[in-house]
Amino acid sequence: MRYWLMKSEPDEYSIDDLKRDKKSAWFGVRNYQARNFMRDDMSVGDPVFFYHSSCPEPGIAGICKIASKPLPDKTQFEAGTKYFDPKSTIEKPIWMCVEVAFVKKIELISLAALRDVKALAEMRILQRGNRLSITPVTETEWQYIETKLVK
């Protein structure tokens, strides 16, 4: 089992949306490293921190889990949309996604609160210049956040 943090802009798709939908494809990832995490490293059942980004108060807003094996991201084939990729074909898709399933909504753990915890100093999301929408979380980081910060 591996642990993950996945970012979404809440005005595009929030933890409340996932709670309502129960399960959703994590589509629209257009970074090769993040795509590779989904394609090569994620397993069904892996726990995920659902992180709200690009909003007034970014932070961990909930917990979900990986609910499917990787599959082609359908949005890459939708001409005229922001996720369309003309180089991708159904026979050779470039972009992959996984489905995530809702586990629970939590009281927001802000980015500032994460930065204040010395034990989380090496957490990938806290590293200068990190812009990835999907990052691995160590088991130690996961346990610290889940036992000491989740309310």
CNS distance restraints for C-alpha pairs under 8 A (distance, minus, plus):
assign (resid   1 and name CA) (resid  43 and name CA) 7.15 0.50 0.50
assign (resid   1 and name CA) (resid  45 and name CA) 7.67 0.50 0.50
assign (resid   1 and name CA) (resid  46 and name CA) 5.68 0.50 0.50
assign (resid   2 and name CA) (resid  42 and name CA) 7.08 0.50 0.50
assign (resid   2 and name CA) (resid  43 and name CA) 7.68 0.50 0.50
assign (resid   2 and name CA) (resid  46 and name CA) 5.64 0.50 0.50
assign (resid   2 and name CA) (resid  47 and name CA) 7.28 0.50 0.50
assign (resid   2 and name CA) (resid 136 and name CA) 7.51 0.50 0.50
assign (resid   2 and name CA) (resid 137 and name CA) 7.67 0.50 0.50
assign (resid   2 and name CA) (resid 138 and name CA) 7.67 0.50 0.50
assign (resid   2 and name CA) (resid 139 and name CA) 7.52 0.50 0.50
assign (resid   3 and name CA) (resid  46 and name CA) 5.93 0.50 0.50
assign (resid   3 and name CA) (resid  47 and name CA) 5.37 0.50 0.50
assign (resid   3 and name CA) (resid  48 and name CA) 5.99 0.50 0.50
assign (resid   3 and name CA) (resid 136 and name CA) 5.91 0.50 0.50
assign (resid   3 and name CA) (resid 137 and name CA) 5.08 0.50 0.50
assign (resid   3 and name CA) (resid 138 and name CA) 6.38 0.50 0.50
assign (resid   3 and name CA) (resid 139 and name CA) 6.61 0.50 0.50
assign (resid   3 and name CA) (resid 142 and name CA) 6.97 0.50 0.50
assign (resid   4 and name CA) (resid  46 and name CA) 7.52 0.50 0.50
assign (resid   4 and name CA) (resid  47 and name CA) 6.43 0.50 0.50
assign (resid   4 and name CA) (resid  48 and name CA) 4.61 0.50 0.50
assign (resid   4 and name CA) (resid  49 and name CA) 6.22 0.50 0.50
assign (resid   4 and name CA) (resid 134 and name CA) 7.06 0.50 0.50
assign (resid   4 and name CA) (resid 135 and name CA) 5.81 0.50 0.50
assign (resid   4 and name CA) (resid 136 and name CA) 4.50 0.50 0.50
assign (resid   4 and name CA) (resid 137 and name CA) 5.03 0.50 0.50
assign (resid   5 and name CA) (resid  48 and name CA) 5.35 0.50 0.50
assign (resid   5 and name CA) (resid  49 and name CA) 4.60 0.50 0.50
assign (resid   5 and name CA) (resid  50 and name CA) 6.17 0.50 0.50
assign (resid   5 and name CA) (resid  51 and name CA) 6.66 0.50 0.50
assign (resid   5 and name CA) (resid 134 and name CA) 5.73 0.50 0.50
assign (resid   5 and name CA) (resid 135 and name CA) 5.34 0.50 0.50
assign (resid   5 and name CA) (resid 136 and name CA) 6.25 0.50 0.50
assign (resid   5 and name CA) (resid 137 and name CA) 6.48 0.50 0.50
assign (resid   6 and name CA) (resid  48 and name CA) 6.76 0.50 0.50
assign (resid   6 and name CA) (resid  49 and name CA) 6.30 0.50 0.50
assign (resid   6 and name CA) (resid  50 and name CA) 5.43 0.50 0.50
assign (resid   6 and name CA) (resid  51 and name CA) 5.83 0.50 0.50
assign (resid   6 and name CA) (resid 133 and name CA) 5.75 0.50 0.50
assign (resid   6 and name CA) (resid 134 and name CA) 4.51 0.50 0.50
assign (resid   6 and name CA) (resid 135 and name CA) 6.62 0.50 0.50
assign (resid   7 and name CA) (resid  50 and name CA) 6.26 0.50 0.50
assign (resid   7 and name CA) (resid  51 and name CA) 4.58 0.50 0.50
assign (resid   7 and name CA) (resid  52 and name CA) 5.77 0.50 0.50
assign (resid   7 and name CA) (resid  53 and name CA) 5.95 0.50 0.50
assign (resid   7 and name CA) (resid 133 and name CA) 4.93 0.50 0.50
assign (resid   7 and name CA) (resid 134 and name CA) 6.33 0.50 0.50
assign (resid   8 and name CA) (resid  12 and name CA) 7.20 0.50 0.50
assign (resid   8 and name CA) (resid  13 and name CA) 6.23 0.50 0.50
assign (resid   8 and name CA) (resid  14 and name CA) 6.72 0.50 0.50
assign (resid   8 and name CA) (resid  50 and name CA) 7.50 0.50 0.50
assign (resid   8 and name CA) (resid  51 and name CA) 6.21 0.50 0.50
assign (resid   8 and name CA) (resid  52 and name CA) 5.28 0.50 0.50
assign (resid   8 and name CA) (resid  53 and name CA) 5.76 0.50 0.50
assign (resid   8 and name CA) (resid 133 and name CA) 7.42 0.50 0.50
assign (resid   9 and name CA) (resid  13 and name CA) 6.14 0.50 0.50
assign (resid   9 and name CA) (resid  14 and name CA) 6.79 0.50 0.50
assign (resid   9 and name CA) (resid  52 and name CA) 5.49 0.50 0.50
assign (resid   9 and name CA) (resid  53 and name CA) 4.94 0.50 0.50
assign (resid   9 and name CA) (resid  54 and name CA) 5.76 0.50 0.50
assign (resid   9 and name CA) (resid  55 and name CA) 6.87 0.50 0.50
assign (resid  10 and name CA) (resid  14 and name CA) 4.14 0.50 0.50
assign (resid  10 and name CA) (resid  15 and name CA) 7.45 0.50 0.50
assign (resid  10 and name CA) (resid  52 and name CA) 5.68 0.50 0.50
assign (resid  10 and name CA) (resid  53 and name CA) 7.06 0.50 0.50
assign (resid  10 and name CA) (resid  55 and name CA) 7.24 0.50 0.50
assign (resid  13 and name CA) (resid  17 and name CA) 6.01 0.50 0.50
assign (resid  13 and name CA) (resid  18 and name CA) 7.55 0.50 0.50
assign (resid  14 and name CA) (resid  18 and name CA) 6.48 0.50 0.50
assign (resid  14 and name CA) (resid  52 and name CA) 7.00 0.50 0.50
assign (resid  15 and name CA) (resid  19 and name CA) 6.06 0.50 0.50
assign (resid  15 and name CA) (resid  50 and name CA) 6.83 0.50 0.50
assign (resid  15 and name CA) (resid  61 and name CA) 6.48 0.50 0.50
assign (resid  15 and name CA) (resid  62 and name CA) 6.20 0.50 0.50
assign (resid  15 and name CA) (resid 102 and name CA) 7.97 0.50 0.50
assign (resid  15 and name CA) (resid 105 and name CA) 6.64 0.50 0.50
assign (resid  16 and name CA) (resid  20 and name CA) 6.20 0.50 0.50
assign (resid  16 and name CA) (resid 105 and name CA) 7.62 0.50 0.50
assign (resid  17 and name CA) (resid  21 and name CA) 6.08 0.50 0.50
assign (resid  18 and name CA) (resid  22 and name CA) 5.48 0.50 0.50
assign (resid  18 and name CA) (resid  23 and name CA) 6.19 0.50 0.50
assign (resid  18 and name CA) (resid  24 and name CA) 6.70 0.50 0.50
assign (resid  18 and name CA) (resid 101 and name CA) 7.36 0.50 0.50
assign (resid  18 and name CA) (resid 102 and name CA) 5.86 0.50 0.50
assign (resid  19 and name CA) (resid  23 and name CA) 7.89 0.50 0.50
assign (resid  19 and name CA) (resid 102 and name CA) 5.61 0.50 0.50
assign (resid  19 and name CA) (resid 103 and name CA) 7.99 0.50 0.50
assign (resid  19 and name CA) (resid 104 and name CA) 7.53 0.50 0.50
assign (resid  19 and name CA) (resid 105 and name CA) 7.62 0.50 0.50
assign (resid  22 and name CA) (resid 101 and name CA) 5.70 0.50 0.50
assign (resid  22 and name CA) (resid 102 and name CA) 5.23 0.50 0.50
assign (resid  23 and name CA) (resid  67 and name CA) 7.71 0.50 0.50
assign (resid  23 and name CA) (resid  99 and name CA) 6.62 0.50 0.50
assign (resid  23 and name CA) (resid 100 and name CA) 5.55 0.50 0.50
assign (resid  23 and name CA) (resid 101 and name CA) 4.21 0.50 0.50
assign (resid  23 and name CA) (resid 102 and name CA) 6.13 0.50 0.50
assign (resid  24 and name CA) (resid  99 and name CA) 5.24 0.50 0.50
assign (resid  24 and name CA) (resid 100 and name CA) 5.53 0.50 0.50
assign (resid  24 and name CA) (resid 101 and name CA) 6.63 0.50 0.50
assign (resid  25 and name CA) (resid  97 and name CA) 6.51 0.50 0.50
assign (resid  25 and name CA) (resid  98 and name CA) 5.66 0.50 0.50
assign (resid  25 and name CA) (resid  99 and name CA) 4.05 0.50 0.50
assign (resid  25 and name CA) (resid 100 and name CA) 6.30 0.50 0.50
assign (resid  26 and name CA) (resid  97 and name CA) 5.51 0.50 0.50
assign (resid  26 and name CA) (resid  98 and name CA) 5.62 0.50 0.50
assign (resid  26 and name CA) (resid  99 and name CA) 5.72 0.50 0.50
assign (resid  26 and name CA) (resid 100 and name CA) 6.75 0.50 0.50
assign (resid  27 and name CA) (resid  73 and name CA) 5.80 0.50 0.50
assign (resid  27 and name CA) (resid  74 and name CA) 7.77 0.50 0.50
assign (resid  27 and name CA) (resid  75 and name CA) 6.98 0.50 0.50
assign (resid  27 and name CA) (resid  96 and name CA) 7.75 0.50 0.50
assign (resid  27 and name CA) (resid  97 and name CA) 5.57 0.50 0.50
assign (resid  27 and name CA) (resid  98 and name CA) 7.69 0.50 0.50
assign (resid  28 and name CA) (resid  73 and name CA) 7.23 0.50 0.50
assign (resid  28 and name CA) (resid  75 and name CA) 6.73 0.50 0.50
assign (resid  28 and name CA) (resid  76 and name CA) 7.78 0.50 0.50
assign (resid  28 and name CA) (resid  83 and name CA) 5.74 0.50 0.50
assign (resid  28 and name CA) (resid  97 and name CA) 7.97 0.50 0.50
assign (resid  29 and name CA) (resid  34 and name CA) 6.99 0.50 0.50
assign (resid  29 and name CA) (resid  35 and name CA) 6.47 0.50 0.50
assign (resid  29 and name CA) (resid  95 and name CA) 7.33 0.50 0.50
assign (resid  29 and name CA) (resid  96 and name CA) 7.85 0.50 0.50
assign (resid  29 and name CA) (resid  97 and name CA) 7.49 0.50 0.50
assign (resid  29 and name CA) (resid 133 and name CA) 7.59 0.50 0.50
assign (resid  30 and name CA) (resid  34 and name CA) 7.77 0.50 0.50
assign (resid  30 and name CA) (resid  35 and name CA) 7.11 0.50 0.50
assign (resid  30 and name CA) (resid  83 and name CA) 7.78 0.50 0.50
assign (resid  30 and name CA) (resid  95 and name CA) 7.05 0.50 0.50
assign (resid  31 and name CA) (resid  35 and name CA) 6.05 0.50 0.50
assign (resid  31 and name CA) (resid 132 and name CA) 7.61 0.50 0.50
assign (resid  32 and name CA) (resid  36 and name CA) 6.00 0.50 0.50
assign (resid  33 and name CA) (resid  37 and name CA) 6.35 0.50 0.50
assign (resid  33 and name CA) (resid 132 and name CA) 7.97 0.50 0.50
assign (resid  34 and name CA) (resid  38 and name CA) 6.61 0.50 0.50
assign (resid  34 and name CA) (resid 132 and name CA) 6.56 0.50 0.50
assign (resid  34 and name CA) (resid 133 and name CA) 6.67 0.50 0.50
assign (resid  34 and name CA) (resid 134 and name CA) 5.38 0.50 0.50
assign (resid  34 and name CA) (resid 135 and name CA) 7.29 0.50 0.50
assign (resid  35 and name CA) (resid  39 and name CA) 6.06 0.50 0.50
assign (resid  35 and name CA) (resid  95 and name CA) 6.60 0.50 0.50
assign (resid  35 and name CA) (resid  96 and name CA) 6.10 0.50 0.50
assign (resid  35 and name CA) (resid  97 and name CA) 7.21 0.50 0.50
assign (resid  36 and name CA) (resid  40 and name CA) 5.46 0.50 0.50
assign (resid  36 and name CA) (resid  41 and name CA) 7.24 0.50 0.50
assign (resid  37 and name CA) (resid  41 and name CA) 4.97 0.50 0.50
assign (resid  37 and name CA) (resid  42 and name CA) 6.26 0.50 0.50
assign (resid  37 and name CA) (resid 134 and name CA) 7.52 0.50 0.50
assign (resid  37 and name CA) (resid 135 and name CA) 7.93 0.50 0.50
assign (resid  38 and name CA) (resid  42 and name CA) 5.27 0.50 0.50
assign (resid  38 and name CA) (resid  70 and name CA) 6.29 0.50 0.50
assign (resid  38 and name CA) (resid  96 and name CA) 7.05 0.50 0.50
assign (resid  38 and name CA) (resid  97 and name CA) 6.26 0.50 0.50
assign (resid  38 and name CA) (resid  98 and name CA) 6.41 0.50 0.50
assign (resid  39 and name CA) (resid  69 and name CA) 7.99 0.50 0.50
assign (resid  39 and name CA) (resid  70 and name CA) 5.33 0.50 0.50
assign (resid  39 and name CA) (resid  71 and name CA) 7.96 0.50 0.50
assign (resid  39 and name CA) (resid  96 and name CA) 6.38 0.50 0.50
assign (resid  39 and name CA) (resid  97 and name CA) 7.32 0.50 0.50
assign (resid  42 and name CA) (resid  46 and name CA) 6.75 0.50 0.50
assign (resid  42 and name CA) (resid  66 and name CA) 7.29 0.50 0.50
assign (resid  42 and name CA) (resid  69 and name CA) 7.74 0.50 0.50
assign (resid  43 and name CA) (resid  66 and name CA) 6.59 0.50 0.50
assign (resid  43 and name CA) (resid  68 and name CA) 7.61 0.50 0.50
assign (resid  43 and name CA) (resid  69 and name CA) 6.60 0.50 0.50
assign (resid  44 and name CA) (resid  65 and name CA) 7.54 0.50 0.50
assign (resid  44 and name CA) (resid  66 and name CA) 4.91 0.50 0.50
assign (resid  44 and name CA) (resid  67 and name CA) 5.12 0.50 0.50
assign (resid  44 and name CA) (resid  68 and name CA) 5.47 0.50 0.50
assign (resid  44 and name CA) (resid  69 and name CA) 6.28 0.50 0.50
assign (resid  45 and name CA) (resid  65 and name CA) 5.58 0.50 0.50
assign (resid  45 and name CA) (resid  66 and name CA) 5.14 0.50 0.50
assign (resid  45 and name CA) (resid  67 and name CA) 6.22 0.50 0.50
assign (resid  46 and name CA) (resid  65 and name CA) 5.48 0.50 0.50
assign (resid  46 and name CA) (resid  66 and name CA) 5.31 0.50 0.50
assign (resid  47 and name CA) (resid  63 and name CA) 7.19 0.50 0.50
assign (resid  47 and name CA) (resid  64 and name CA) 6.10 0.50 0.50
assign (resid  47 and name CA) (resid  65 and name CA) 4.39 0.50 0.50
assign (resid  47 and name CA) (resid  66 and name CA) 6.54 0.50 0.50
assign (resid  48 and name CA) (resid  63 and name CA) 5.67 0.50 0.50
assign (resid  48 and name CA) (resid  64 and name CA) 5.13 0.50 0.50
assign (resid  48 and name CA) (resid  65 and name CA) 5.23 0.50 0.50
assign (resid  48 and name CA) (resid  66 and name CA) 7.17 0.50 0.50
assign (resid  49 and name CA) (resid  60 and name CA) 6.24 0.50 0.50
assign (resid  49 and name CA) (resid  61 and name CA) 7.60 0.50 0.50
assign (resid  49 and name CA) (resid  62 and name CA) 6.01 0.50 0.50
assign (resid  49 and name CA) (resid  63 and name CA) 4.76 0.50 0.50
assign (resid  49 and name CA) (resid  64 and name CA) 6.44 0.50 0.50
assign (resid  50 and name CA) (resid  60 and name CA) 5.71 0.50 0.50
assign (resid  50 and name CA) (resid  61 and name CA) 5.79 0.50 0.50
assign (resid  50 and name CA) (resid  62 and name CA) 5.00 0.50 0.50
assign (resid  50 and name CA) (resid  63 and name CA) 5.48 0.50 0.50
assign (resid  50 and name CA) (resid  64 and name CA) 6.54 0.50 0.50
assign (resid  51 and name CA) (resid  58 and name CA) 7.24 0.50 0.50
assign (resid  51 and name CA) (resid  59 and name CA) 5.35 0.50 0.50
assign (resid  51 and name CA) (resid  60 and name CA) 4.21 0.50 0.50
assign (resid  51 and name CA) (resid  61 and name CA) 5.64 0.50 0.50
assign (resid  51 and name CA) (resid  62 and name CA) 7.15 0.50 0.50
assign (resid  52 and name CA) (resid  58 and name CA) 5.22 0.50 0.50
assign (resid  52 and name CA) (resid  59 and name CA) 5.41 0.50 0.50
assign (resid  52 and name CA) (resid  60 and name CA) 6.23 0.50 0.50
assign (resid  52 and name CA) (resid  61 and name CA) 6.33 0.50 0.50
assign (resid  53 and name CA) (resid  57 and name CA) 7.87 0.50 0.50
assign (resid  53 and name CA) (resid  58 and name CA) 4.86 0.50 0.50
assign (resid  53 and name CA) (resid  59 and name CA) 6.80 0.50 0.50
assign (resid  54 and name CA) (resid  58 and name CA) 6.56 0.50 0.50
assign (resid  57 and name CA) (resid 110 and name CA) 6.51 0.50 0.50
assign (resid  57 and name CA) (resid 111 and name CA) 7.64 0.50 0.50
assign (resid  58 and name CA) (resid 110 and name CA) 5.81 0.50 0.50
assign (resid  58 and name CA) (resid 111 and name CA) 5.82 0.50 0.50
assign (resid  59 and name CA) (resid 108 and name CA) 6.11 0.50 0.50
assign (resid  59 and name CA) (resid 109 and name CA) 5.28 0.50 0.50
assign (resid  59 and name CA) (resid 110 and name CA) 4.10 0.50 0.50
assign (resid  59 and name CA) (resid 111 and name CA) 4.86 0.50 0.50
assign (resid  60 and name CA) (resid 106 and name CA) 7.96 0.50 0.50
assign (resid  60 and name CA) (resid 108 and name CA) 5.59 0.50 0.50
assign (resid  60 and name CA) (resid 109 and name CA) 5.06 0.50 0.50
assign (resid  60 and name CA) (resid 110 and name CA) 6.47 0.50 0.50
assign (resid  60 and name CA) (resid 111 and name CA) 7.71 0.50 0.50
assign (resid  61 and name CA) (resid 105 and name CA) 6.18 0.50 0.50
assign (resid  61 and name CA) (resid 106 and name CA) 5.59 0.50 0.50
assign (resid  61 and name CA) (resid 107 and name CA) 6.43 0.50 0.50
assign (resid  61 and name CA) (resid 108 and name CA) 4.71 0.50 0.50
assign (resid  61 and name CA) (resid 109 and name CA) 6.67 0.50 0.50
assign (resid  62 and name CA) (resid 103 and name CA) 7.69 0.50 0.50
assign (resid  62 and name CA) (resid 104 and name CA) 5.67 0.50 0.50
assign (resid  62 and name CA) (resid 105 and name CA) 4.16 0.50 0.50
assign (resid  62 and name CA) (resid 106 and name CA) 4.92 0.50 0.50
assign (resid  62 and name CA) (resid 107 and name CA) 7.74 0.50 0.50
assign (resid  62 and name CA) (resid 108 and name CA) 7.60 0.50 0.50
assign (resid  63 and name CA) (resid 102 and name CA) 6.79 0.50 0.50
assign (resid  63 and name CA) (resid 103 and name CA) 5.42 0.50 0.50
assign (resid  63 and name CA) (resid 104 and name CA) 5.30 0.50 0.50
assign (resid  63 and name CA) (resid 105 and name CA) 6.34 0.50 0.50
assign (resid  63 and name CA) (resid 106 and name CA) 7.48 0.50 0.50
assign (resid  64 and name CA) (resid 100 and name CA) 6.30 0.50 0.50
assign (resid  64 and name CA) (resid 101 and name CA) 5.39 0.50 0.50
assign (resid  64 and name CA) (resid 102 and name CA) 4.53 0.50 0.50
assign (resid  64 and name CA) (resid 103 and name CA) 4.61 0.50 0.50
assign (resid  64 and name CA) (resid 104 and name CA) 6.73 0.50 0.50
assign (resid  65 and name CA) (resid 100 and name CA) 5.42 0.50 0.50
assign (resid  65 and name CA) (resid 101 and name CA) 5.33 0.50 0.50
assign (resid  65 and name CA) (resid 102 and name CA) 6.75 0.50 0.50
assign (resid  65 and name CA) (resid 103 and name CA) 6.83 0.50 0.50
assign (resid  66 and name CA) (resid  98 and name CA) 6.90 0.50 0.50
assign (resid  66 and name CA) (resid  99 and name CA) 6.11 0.50 0.50
assign (resid  66 and name CA) (resid 100 and name CA) 4.60 0.50 0.50
assign (resid  66 and name CA) (resid 101 and name CA) 6.40 0.50 0.50
assign (resid  67 and name CA) (resid  98 and name CA) 7.16 0.50 0.50
assign (resid  67 and name CA) (resid  99 and name CA) 5.15 0.50 0.50
assign (resid  67 and name CA) (resid 100 and name CA) 4.93 0.50 0.50
assign (resid  67 and name CA) (resid 101 and name CA) 5.66 0.50 0.50
assign (resid  68 and name CA) (resid  98 and name CA) 5.61 0.50 0.50
assign (resid  68 and name CA) (resid  99 and name CA) 5.18 0.50 0.50
assign (resid  68 and name CA) (resid 100 and name CA) 7.22 0.50 0.50
assign (resid  69 and name CA) (resid  98 and name CA) 6.09 0.50 0.50
assign (resid  69 and name CA) (resid  99 and name CA) 7.71 0.50 0.50
assign (resid  70 and name CA) (resid  96 and name CA) 6.15 0.50 0.50
assign (resid  70 and name CA) (resid  97 and name CA) 5.50 0.50 0.50
assign (resid  70 and name CA) (resid  98 and name CA) 4.81 0.50 0.50
assign (resid  70 and name CA) (resid  99 and name CA) 7.90 0.50 0.50
assign (resid  71 and name CA) (resid  96 and name CA) 5.42 0.50 0.50
assign (resid  71 and name CA) (resid  97 and name CA) 5.51 0.50 0.50
assign (resid  71 and name CA) (resid  98 and name CA) 6.21 0.50 0.50
assign (resid  72 and name CA) (resid  93 and name CA) 6.20 0.50 0.50
assign (resid  72 and name CA) (resid  94 and name CA) 7.76 0.50 0.50
assign (resid  72 and name CA) (resid  95 and name CA) 6.04 0.50 0.50
assign (resid  72 and name CA) (resid  96 and name CA) 4.39 0.50 0.50
assign (resid  72 and name CA) (resid  97 and name CA) 6.08 0.50 0.50
assign (resid  73 and name CA) (resid  93 and name CA) 7.97 0.50 0.50
assign (resid  73 and name CA) (resid  95 and name CA) 5.60 0.50 0.50
assign (resid  73 and name CA) (resid  96 and name CA) 4.78 0.50 0.50
assign (resid  73 and name CA) (resid  97 and name CA) 5.21 0.50 0.50
assign (resid  74 and name CA) (resid  78 and name CA) 7.18 0.50 0.50
assign (resid  75 and name CA) (resid  81 and name CA) 7.68 0.50 0.50
assign (resid  75 and name CA) (resid  83 and name CA) 5.62 0.50 0.50
assign (resid  75 and name CA) (resid  84 and name CA) 6.05 0.50 0.50
assign (resid  76 and name CA) (resid  83 and name CA) 5.41 0.50 0.50
assign (resid  76 and name CA) (resid  84 and name CA) 4.21 0.50 0.50
assign (resid  76 and name CA) (resid  85 and name CA) 5.01 0.50 0.50
assign (resid  76 and name CA) (resid  86 and name CA) 7.75 0.50 0.50
assign (resid  76 and name CA) (resid  88 and name CA) 6.81 0.50 0.50
assign (resid  76 and name CA) (resid  95 and name CA) 6.83 0.50 0.50
assign (resid  77 and name CA) (resid  84 and name CA) 5.58 0.50 0.50
assign (resid  77 and name CA) (resid  85 and name CA) 6.57 0.50 0.50
assign (resid  77 and name CA) (resid  86 and name CA) 7.47 0.50 0.50
assign (resid  77 and name CA) (resid  88 and name CA) 7.17 0.50 0.50
assign (resid  77 and name CA) (resid  89 and name CA) 7.25 0.50 0.50
assign (resid  77 and name CA) (resid  90 and name CA) 7.72 0.50 0.50
assign (resid  78 and name CA) (resid  83 and name CA) 7.38 0.50 0.50
assign (resid  78 and name CA) (resid  84 and name CA) 5.32 0.50 0.50
assign (resid  79 and name CA) (resid  84 and name CA) 5.42 0.50 0.50
assign (resid  79 and name CA) (resid  85 and name CA) 7.86 0.50 0.50
assign (resid  79 and name CA) (resid  86 and name CA) 7.85 0.50 0.50
assign (resid  80 and name CA) (resid  84 and name CA) 6.66 0.50 0.50
assign (resid  87 and name CA) (resid  94 and name CA) 7.89 0.50 0.50
assign (resid  88 and name CA) (resid  92 and name CA) 6.34 0.50 0.50
assign (resid  88 and name CA) (resid  93 and name CA) 5.00 0.50 0.50
assign (resid  88 and name CA) (resid  94 and name CA) 5.41 0.50 0.50
assign (resid  88 and name CA) (resid  95 and name CA) 7.77 0.50 0.50
assign (resid  89 and name CA) (resid  93 and name CA) 5.12 0.50 0.50
assign (resid  89 and name CA) (resid  94 and name CA) 7.67 0.50 0.50
assign (resid 106 and name CA) (resid 150 and name CA) 6.51 0.50 0.50
assign (resid 106 and name CA) (resid 151 and name CA) 6.10 0.50 0.50
assign (resid 107 and name CA) (resid 150 and name CA) 7.01 0.50 0.50
assign (resid 107 and name CA) (resid 151 and name CA) 5.79 0.50 0.50
assign (resid 109 and name CA) (resid 113 and name CA) 6.29 0.50 0.50
assign (resid 109 and name CA) (resid 114 and name CA) 7.03 0.50 0.50
assign (resid 109 and name CA) (resid 149 and name CA) 7.03 0.50 0.50
assign (resid 109 and name CA) (resid 150 and name CA) 7.36 0.50 0.50
assign (resid 110 and name CA) (resid 114 and name CA) 6.39 0.50 0.50
assign (resid 111 and name CA) (resid 115 and name CA) 6.19 0.50 0.50
assign (resid 112 and name CA) (resid 116 and name CA) 6.30 0.50 0.50
assign (resid 113 and name CA) (resid 117 and name CA) 6.92 0.50 0.50
assign (resid 114 and name CA) (resid 120 and name CA) 6.88 0.50 0.50
assign (resid 114 and name CA) (resid 126 and name CA) 7.88 0.50 0.50
assign (resid 115 and name CA) (resid 120 and name CA) 7.22 0.50 0.50
assign (resid 115 and name CA) (resid 121 and name CA) 6.89 0.50 0.50
assign (resid 115 and name CA) (resid 126 and name CA) 6.73 0.50 0.50
assign (resid 117 and name CA) (resid 121 and name CA) 6.81 0.50 0.50
assign (resid 119 and name CA) (resid 141 and name CA) 7.65 0.50 0.50
assign (resid 119 and name CA) (resid 144 and name CA) 7.95 0.50 0.50
assign (resid 120 and name CA) (resid 141 and name CA) 6.26 0.50 0.50
assign (resid 121 and name CA) (resid 126 and name CA) 6.93 0.50 0.50
assign (resid 122 and name CA) (resid 126 and name CA) 7.06 0.50 0.50
assign (resid 122 and name CA) (resid 127 and name CA) 7.02 0.50 0.50
assign (resid 123 and name CA) (resid 127 and name CA) 6.85 0.50 0.50
assign (resid 123 and name CA) (resid 137 and name CA) 6.91 0.50 0.50
assign (resid 123 and name CA) (resid 138 and name CA) 7.87 0.50 0.50
assign (resid 123 and name CA) (resid 141 and name CA) 7.10 0.50 0.50
assign (resid 124 and name CA) (resid 130 and name CA) 7.14 0.50 0.50
assign (resid 124 and name CA) (resid 135 and name CA) 6.66 0.50 0.50
assign (resid 124 and name CA) (resid 136 and name CA) 7.36 0.50 0.50
assign (resid 124 and name CA) (resid 137 and name CA) 7.28 0.50 0.50
assign (resid 125 and name CA) (resid 130 and name CA) 6.13 0.50 0.50
assign (resid 125 and name CA) (resid 131 and name CA) 7.93 0.50 0.50
assign (resid 125 and name CA) (resid 132 and name CA) 7.99 0.50 0.50
assign (resid 125 and name CA) (resid 135 and name CA) 6.99 0.50 0.50
assign (resid 126 and name CA) (resid 130 and name CA) 7.29 0.50 0.50
assign (resid 137 and name CA) (resid 141 and name CA) 6.23 0.50 0.50
assign (resid 137 and name CA) (resid 142 and name CA) 6.33 0.50 0.50
assign (resid 138 and name CA) (resid 142 and name CA) 6.14 0.50 0.50
assign (resid 139 and name CA) (resid 143 and name CA) 6.07 0.50 0.50
assign (resid 140 and name CA) (resid 144 and name CA) 6.14 0.50 0.50
assign (resid 141 and name CA) (resid 145 and name CA) 6.21 0.50 0.50
assign (resid 142 and name CA) (resid 146 and name CA) 5.98 0.50 0.50
assign (resid 143 and name CA) (resid 147 and name CA) 5.84 0.50 0.50
assign (resid 144 and name CA) (resid 148 and name CA) 5.63 0.50 0.50
assign (resid 144 and name CA) (resid 149 and name CA) 7.32 0.50 0.50
assign (resid 145 and name CA) (resid 149 and name CA) 4.89 0.50 0.50
assign (resid 145 and name CA) (resid 150 and name CA) 6.21 0.50 0.50
assign (resid 146 and name CA) (resid 150 and name CA) 5.13 0.50 0.50
